[in-house]
Amino acid sequence: MVPKIKRDKTPEQALAALMRLCAKAERSSGDALRLMRRWGLSDADSRKVLEQLVKERFIDDCRYAEAFVREKMNLSGWGTYKIAAALRAKGIAQPIIGQALEQLAAADMQERLQTLIARRLRTLKAKSPFDARAKLSRYAISQGYDYGTARECVEAAVAADGDEGEL
């Protein structure tokens, strides 16, 4: 594997580059700091550039977190646990994560999970209803849904599928 080449940039070049990147797509402060570290900026210079970007509203972690939550919920079908873990990995503060996750309605989450489980059940190869429940539960939990919601949705899907006589 070829190691990444470290490109040295001045703080002014880094500011201009990040302004261009942030104008094209939403970025978090953690993303910006990682990029500046890769570009060889010192911590002090990175903080100054980040302060300038935040002051001019190129970077707003609240706005980023809300967009990230909407995208991962609606497009990827992620649950709250997986979304929160991804935001923590991006360097977003816990209060901002909590605020962004508040926009998710529990009913919408359960409906989305039911859709995901029904789709997964169509292609699932299970020897018994017990095996199907175990596989579907693992899948739902790996998508970031809590155990209680996952269990409810899996039981409903397996019961409905069992009524059709496919398992």
ABEGO torsion letter per residue (X at the ends): XBBBBBBBBBAAAAAAAAAAAAAABBBBAAAAAAAAAAAGBBAAAAAAAAAAAAAAGABBAAAAAAAAAAAAAAAAGBBAAAAAAAAAAAGBBAAAAAAAAAABBAAAAAAAAAAAAAAAAAABBBABAAAAAAAAAAAAAAAGBBAAAAAAAAAAAAAAAAAAGAX
